[in-house]
């Protein structure tokens, strides 16, 4: 997109703003598409020494978004003018989808979606920004649990902003095909997923501090409940989500099942501490039945899931032996088992758009 070739500027300052918009957008596109010829050393120097590719992309987006917000602000003042409407259509704002199965398996390359609306450009750019915040949270997870959780919460706040403030205005153009990312419901799903991930990081911190197993059971089940909410949104919009990637759905269901298994393990430990060994055995047996039924297809996920199942199996054998030789308690099942309870403690950090306030004048 070359903004200055489409919008007619009345003064040099407006032209300069349009040129900078084009330049900032081009470096984002080249970086994301990996089509830039800039060497790693130069890219690091241009970013002020940032070694993380993800951080460099976030920096580029943070430089582009205030410029775009300012353009939208001034275009809104004259949006009814037929010249402006034509200019926006000539931009040919097109984005591909990472969530669409047809985009993933299209041999001719990714499928592109065009919507002649600057808020589509804003929304998809913000979606990319939120996705990169999430990616950065995962990147620093091994080194900094607190910062990682904060970044997940920031990403959740951006997705929330998209769901409530940006994409609803695009819904009036029902006839226009749009990527899943450009729907309020998908942004809500992503916001919930980021909250679940923030809570998972918080649990790791709590485990390090030696938090009681009863509370850990509730925190893990809180994640299961959050991902249940995300799943419900997806399956209540079957028409909108008909083309969604099966890998994305598997990711949600696998995470949901994993945290339920962990919750049941901690619940078993909790009731065992309360000298209800028979109940603990029943909880673990139920956990393993459910866990093995939900075993994911993705090999890397199966490995993680398998370790959890092995740990639960070892714990079950230990509890069964103890019950057989010491306690001789009846082992409950089904409705006799204690119900899992969830506790949700992660909350989104609100996103506040920034606008580079510069007067723009167009020839209309």
C-alpha positions as CSV (number, residue, x, y, z in Angstrom):
1,X,0.0,0.0,0.0
2,X,1.4,3.4,-1.0
3,X,-0.8,6.0,0.7
4,X,0.7,9.1,-1.0
5,X,-0.1,7.6,-4.4
6,X,-3.8,7.4,-3.6
7,X,-4.6,10.3,-1.2
8,X,-4.2,13.7,-2.6
9,X,-2.3,15.9,0.0
10,X,-2.9,19.7,0.1
11,X,0.4,20.5,1.9
12,X,3.9,19.1,2.4
13,X,3.2,18.1,6.0
14,X,0.3,15.9,4.9
15,X,2.3,14.4,2.1
16,X,5.2,13.6,4.5
17,X,2.8,11.9,6.9
18,X,1.4,9.7,4.1
19,X,4.9,8.8,2.9
20,X,5.9,7.8,6.5
21,X,2.8,5.7,6.8
22,X,3.7,3.8,3.6
23,X,7.3,3.4,4.7
24,X,6.4,2.1,8.2
25,X,3.9,-0.3,6.7
26,X,6.3,-1.6,4.1
27,X,8.9,-2.6,6.7
28,X,6.3,-4.5,8.7
29,X,5.1,-6.3,5.6
30,X,8.7,-7.2,4.6
31,X,9.5,-8.5,8.1
32,X,6.3,-10.6,8.5
33,X,6.6,-12.0,5.0
34,X,10.4,-12.5,5.4
35,X,11.0,-10.7,2.2
36,X,13.4,-8.1,3.5
37,X,17.0,-8.0,2.2
38,X,18.3,-6.3,5.3
39,X,20.9,-8.4,7.2
40,X,20.5,-9.4,10.8
41,X,23.2,-7.1,12.0
42,X,21.7,-4.0,10.2
43,X,18.2,-4.9,11.5
44,X,19.5,-5.1,15.0
45,X,21.3,-1.7,14.7
46,X,18.2,-0.1,13.2
47,X,16.1,-1.3,16.1
48,X,18.5,0.1,18.7
49,X,20.2,-3.2,19.5
50,X,17.1,-5.4,19.9
51,X,18.2,-9.1,19.3
52,X,14.6,-10.5,19.4
53,X,12.9,-10.6,15.9
54,X,9.6,-10.5,17.7
55,X,10.5,-7.4,19.7
56,X,11.7,-5.7,16.5
57,X,8.3,-6.4,14.8
58,X,6.5,-5.0,17.9
59,X,8.6,-1.9,17.7
60,X,7.7,-1.4,14.0
61,X,4.0,-1.8,14.8
62,X,4.2,0.7,17.6
63,X,5.7,3.2,15.2
64,X,3.0,2.6,12.5
65,X,-0.1,2.4,14.6
66,X,-0.2,6.1,15.9
67,X,0.3,7.3,12.3
68,X,-2.6,5.1,11.1
69,X,-4.8,6.2,14.0
70,X,-4.2,9.9,13.0
71,X,-5.0,9.2,9.3
72,X,-8.3,7.5,10.3
73,X,-9.2,10.4,12.6
74,X,-8.9,12.9,9.8
75,X,-10.5,10.7,7.2
76,X,-13.5,10.2,9.5
77,X,-14.0,14.0,9.3
78,X,-14.5,13.9,5.6
79,X,-15.6,10.3,5.1
80,X,-18.8,11.1,3.2
81,X,-16.8,12.8,0.4
82,X,-16.9,10.7,-2.8
83,X,-13.1,11.4,-3.4
84,X,-12.2,9.9,0.0
85,X,-14.4,6.9,-0.6
86,X,-12.7,6.2,-3.9
87,X,-9.3,6.7,-2.5
88,X,-9.9,4.1,0.2
89,X,-11.1,1.6,-2.4
90,X,-8.0,2.3,-4.5
91,X,-5.7,1.3,-1.5
92,X,-6.9,-2.3,-2.0
93,X,-6.4,-3.2,1.7
94,X,-5.8,-7.0,1.7
95,X,-4.7,-9.3,4.4
96,X,-4.4,-13.1,4.6
97,X,-5.6,-15.3,7.5
98,X,-3.6,-17.5,9.8
99,X,-6.7,-19.2,11.2
100,X,-8.4,-20.2,7.9
101,X,-7.9,-23.8,6.8
102,X,-8.2,-22.7,3.2
103,X,-5.3,-20.3,3.7
104,X,-3.1,-23.0,5.2
105,X,-3.7,-25.6,2.5
106,X,-4.0,-23.4,-0.6
107,X,-1.3,-24.5,-3.0
108,X,-1.4,-21.2,-4.9
109,X,-0.5,-19.3,-1.7
110,X,-2.5,-17.8,1.1
111,X,-6.0,-16.5,0.4
112,X,-6.3,-12.7,0.7
113,X,-9.4,-10.8,1.9
114,X,-10.0,-7.3,0.7
115,X,-12.2,-4.8,2.6
116,X,-12.3,-1.1,1.6
117,X,-12.2,0.3,5.1
118,X,-9.3,1.9,7.0
119,X,-10.6,0.3,10.2
120,X,-10.0,-3.1,8.5
121,X,-6.3,-2.1,8.2
122,X,-6.3,-0.8,11.8
123,X,-8.0,-4.0,13.1
124,X,-5.7,-6.4,11.3
125,X,-2.6,-4.5,12.3
126,X,-3.7,-4.5,15.9
127,X,-4.5,-8.2,15.6
128,X,-0.9,-8.8,14.4
129,X,0.3,-6.6,17.3
130,X,-1.6,-8.7,19.9
131,X,-0.4,-11.9,18.3
132,X,3.2,-10.7,18.6
133,X,2.7,-9.7,22.2
134,X,1.5,-13.3,22.9
135,X,4.5,-14.6,20.9
136,X,6.9,-12.5,23.0
137,X,5.2,-13.7,26.2
138,X,6.0,-17.3,25.1
139,X,9.5,-16.3,24.1
140,X,10.5,-15.0,27.6
141,X,8.4,-17.5,29.6
142,X,11.5,-19.6,30.7
143,X,13.3,-16.5,31.9
144,X,10.7,-14.2,33.4
145,X,7.3,-15.5,34.6
146,X,6.0,-12.1,35.8
147,X,6.8,-10.3,32.6
148,X,5.4,-13.2,30.5
149,X,2.1,-13.1,32.4
150,X,1.9,-9.3,31.9
151,X,2.4,-9.6,28.1
152,X,-0.3,-12.2,27.9
153,X,-2.6,-9.8,29.7
154,X,-1.6,-7.0,27.4
155,X,-2.4,-9.2,24.4
156,X,-5.8,-10.0,25.9
157,X,-6.5,-6.3,26.3
158,X,-5.7,-5.6,22.6
159,X,-7.9,-8.5,21.5
160,X,-10.7,-7.1,23.8
161,X,-10.3,-3.7,22.3
162,X,-10.7,-5.2,18.8
163,X,-13.8,-7.1,19.8
164,X,-15.5,-4.1,21.3
165,X,-14.2,-1.0,19.6
166,X,-12.8,-1.8,16.1
167,X,-14.4,-4.8,14.3
168,X,-18.1,-4.2,15.2
169,X,-18.1,-1.3,12.8
170,X,-17.1,-3.6,9.9
171,X,-20.0,-6.0,10.5
172,X,-22.4,-3.8,8.5
173,X,-20.7,-4.9,5.3
174,X,-22.1,-8.4,5.6
175,X,-21.7,-9.2,1.9
176,X,-17.9,-8.8,2.1
177,X,-16.0,-11.9,2.8
178,X,-13.6,-11.4,5.7
179,X,-10.9,-13.3,7.5
180,X,-11.8,-14.9,10.9
181,X,-9.4,-12.5,12.6
182,X,-11.6,-9.6,11.6
183,X,-14.7,-10.8,13.5
184,X,-15.5,-9.6,17.1
185,X,-16.2,-13.2,18.3
186,X,-12.8,-14.5,17.2
187,X,-11.1,-11.6,19.0
188,X,-13.1,-12.5,22.1
189,X,-11.9,-16.1,21.8
190,X,-8.3,-14.9,21.5
191,X,-8.6,-12.6,24.4
192,X,-9.9,-15.5,26.5
193,X,-7.0,-17.8,25.4
194,X,-4.5,-15.1,26.4
195,X,-6.1,-14.8,29.8
196,X,-5.9,-18.6,30.2
197,X,-2.3,-18.5,29.3
198,X,-1.6,-15.7,31.7
199,X,-3.2,-17.7,34.4
200,X,-1.1,-20.8,33.5
201,X,2.0,-18.7,33.9
202,X,0.7,-17.4,37.3
203,X,0.2,-21.0,38.4
204,X,3.8,-21.8,37.6
205,X,4.9,-18.9,39.9
206,X,2.5,-20.1,42.6
207,X,3.9,-23.7,42.3
208,X,7.4,-22.2,42.9
209,X,6.1,-20.5,46.0
210,X,4.6,-23.7,47.3
211,X,0.9,-22.6,47.1
212,X,-1.5,-25.2,48.6
213,X,-2.6,-28.0,46.3
214,X,-6.3,-27.1,46.9
215,X,-5.8,-23.7,45.4
216,X,-3.7,-25.0,42.5
217,X,-6.5,-27.4,41.6
218,X,-9.0,-24.5,41.5
219,X,-6.6,-22.3,39.4
220,X,-6.0,-25.1,36.8
221,X,-9.7,-25.7,36.6
222,X,-10.2,-22.0,36.1
223,X,-8.2,-22.3,32.9
224,X,-10.4,-25.2,31.8
225,X,-13.5,-23.0,32.4
226,X,-12.0,-20.2,30.4
227,X,-11.1,-22.4,27.5
228,X,-14.6,-23.9,27.7
229,X,-16.0,-20.4,27.2
230,X,-13.8,-20.0,24.1
231,X,-14.9,-23.3,22.7
232,X,-18.6,-22.4,23.3
233,X,-18.1,-19.2,21.3
234,X,-16.6,-21.1,18.4
235,X,-19.3,-23.8,18.2
236,X,-22.1,-21.3,18.6
237,X,-21.0,-19.5,15.4
238,X,-20.8,-22.5,13.1
239,X,-21.4,-20.5,9.9
240,X,-18.7,-17.9,10.8
241,X,-16.2,-20.5,11.8
242,X,-16.9,-23.1,9.0
243,X,-13.4,-22.6,7.5
244,X,-11.4,-22.5,10.8
245,X,-8.2,-24.4,11.1
246,X,-8.5,-27.8,12.8
247,X,-5.1,-27.3,14.4
248,X,-6.4,-24.2,16.2
249,X,-9.4,-26.2,17.5
250,X,-7.1,-29.0,18.6
251,X,-4.9,-26.5,20.4
252,X,-7.9,-25.2,22.5
253,X,-9.3,-28.7,23.3
254,X,-5.8,-30.1,24.2
255,X,-5.0,-27.2,26.5
256,X,-8.5,-27.5,28.1
257,X,-8.0,-31.3,28.7
258,X,-4.5,-30.8,30.0
259,X,-5.4,-28.3,32.7
260,X,-8.4,-30.4,33.7
261,X,-6.1,-33.4,34.2
262,X,-3.7,-31.2,36.3
263,X,-6.6,-29.9,38.3
264,X,-7.8,-33.4,39.1
265,X,-4.2,-34.4,40.1
266,X,-4.0,-31.5,42.6
267,X,-7.6,-32.3,43.8
268,X,-6.5,-35.9,44.5
269,X,-3.5,-34.6,46.5
270,X,-5.7,-32.2,48.4
271,X,-8.2,-34.9,49.5
272,X,-5.3,-37.3,50.3
273,X,-3.9,-34.7,52.7
274,X,-7.4,-34.6,54.3
275,X,-7.0,-38.4,54.8
276,X,-9.6,-39.3,52.2
277,X,-7.4,-41.8,50.3
278,X,-10.3,-43.7,48.7
279,X,-11.7,-40.5,47.3
280,X,-8.2,-39.5,46.0
281,X,-8.0,-42.9,44.2
282,X,-11.4,-42.3,42.7
283,X,-10.5,-38.8,41.5
284,X,-7.2,-40.1,39.8
285,X,-9.0,-43.0,38.1
286,X,-11.6,-40.6,36.7
287,X,-8.8,-38.2,35.7
288,X,-6.9,-40.9,33.7
289,X,-10.1,-42.1,32.0
290,X,-10.9,-38.6,30.8
291,X,-7.2,-37.8,30.0
292,X,-6.6,-40.8,27.8
293,X,-9.9,-40.1,26.0
294,X,-8.7,-36.5,25.2
295,X,-5.2,-37.4,24.0
296,X,-4.3,-34.9,21.3
297,X,-3.2,-35.8,17.8
298,X,-0.2,-33.4,17.5
299,X,3.0,-35.3,18.4
300,X,4.6,-32.5,20.5
301,X,1.3,-32.1,22.4
302,X,1.0,-35.9,22.9
303,X,4.4,-35.9,24.5
304,X,3.4,-33.2,27.1
305,X,0.1,-34.9,27.7
306,X,1.8,-38.3,28.0
307,X,4.1,-37.0,30.8
308,X,1.1,-35.8,32.7
309,X,-0.7,-39.1,32.3
310,X,2.4,-41.0,33.5
311,X,2.7,-38.8,36.5
312,X,-1.0,-39.3,37.4
313,X,-0.6,-43.1,36.9
314,X,2.4,-43.2,39.2
315,X,0.4,-41.2,41.8
316,X,-2.6,-43.5,41.4
317,X,-0.5,-46.6,42.0
318,X,1.0,-45.1,45.1
319,X,-2.4,-44.1,46.5
320,X,-3.9,-47.5,45.6
321,X,-1.2,-49.4,47.5
322,X,-1.5,-47.1,50.5
323,X,-5.3,-47.6,50.5
324,X,-5.0,-51.4,50.1
325,X,-2.5,-51.9,52.9
326,X,-3.4,-49.1,55.4
327,X,-6.8,-47.4,54.9
328,X,-9.1,-49.9,53.2
329,X,-11.5,-47.1,52.2
330,X,-14.3,-47.5,49.7
331,X,-13.4,-46.0,46.3
332,X,-16.2,-43.7,45.0
333,X,-16.9,-43.1,41.3
334,X,-19.2,-40.9,39.2
335,X,-21.4,-38.6,41.1
336,X,-19.9,-39.6,44.4
337,X,-16.6,-37.9,43.5
338,X,-16.0,-34.2,44.6
339,X,-16.9,-31.7,41.8
340,X,-14.1,-29.6,40.4
341,X,-14.3,-25.8,41.2
342,X,-12.6,-23.1,39.2
343,X,-10.9,-19.9,40.2
344,X,-10.1,-17.3,37.6
345,X,-7.6,-14.6,38.7
346,X,-6.1,-13.3,35.4
347,X,-7.6,-10.1,34.0
348,X,-6.9,-8.2,30.8
349,X,-4.8,-5.0,30.8
350,X,-6.8,-2.4,28.9
351,X,-5.4,-1.2,25.6
352,X,-5.3,2.6,25.0
353,X,-4.8,3.6,21.4
354,X,-2.1,6.2,20.7
355,X,-2.5,8.8,18.0
356,X,0.3,11.0,16.5
357,X,-1.7,14.3,16.5
358,X,-0.8,16.0,13.2
359,X,-3.1,18.1,11.1
360,X,-3.8,16.5,7.7
361,X,-5.3,18.3,4.8
362,X,-6.6,16.6,1.6
363,X,-7.5,18.0,-1.8
364,X,-11.2,17.3,-2.0
